[in-house]
């Protein structure tokens, strides 16, 4: 399975998660994501995500001088970033739970779970009622 499209949908959460534990400069964040198992993540995607999260107020930056090379811009998660990560963690868990039910070898009976992802009701679903008037 090509995970490229899946990765695009969760890269914000992944970057926030690795910076939650420790501040990092761009390539350090890339390295930690790859070490965590996201080997397909591209440098440009991560750098773009870092910039976008900084602009959104989820990350702050500071520069650390380096004697052996260029200065490094470090990224640190902000309170807004922690809030966003908590929200994304909850959304991801609901999505993963739903997909796990759908992909299970022995499917569970379909009921209206308390954490529905969509609000649409379809004919034949337990929550669908037709207007007979």
Buried (B, 14 or more C-beta within 10 A) or exposed (E): EEEEEEBEEBBBBBBBBBBEEEBBBBEBBBBBBEEEEBEEBEEEBBBEBBBBBBEEEBBBEEEEEEEEEEEBEBBBBBEBBBEBBEEBEEEEEBBEEBEEBEEEEEEEEEEEEEEEEEEEEEEEEEEEEEEEE
